[in-house]
Amino acid sequence: MPSGFKSGNNSPVKIPKALSIANAQALTEKMSSIFNEIEDPRAEKNRVHLLTDIFIIAILSVIAGSRGWEDMHNYGLSKYEWLEEFFKIT
């Protein structure tokens, strides 16, 4: 019979610390440094948002259950104030 969420050795399951703003900023900076290596193929006049910000919002929105571009767009709009803490939003 499956054991559910219990670990196989009956030791307590470790629960990670809550994500703090400092940890989130460090994670955002690390992801940005990775994504900065990707060349932006868009024409200069079409660049309203940084490509790294688009990637990070896309990842966060998919984790939150987005299923397409419209969901990602709505996620970004609904989390705008929170995302402002991490990105240089203009």
Beta strands, then each sheet from edge to edge (+ up, - down):
end
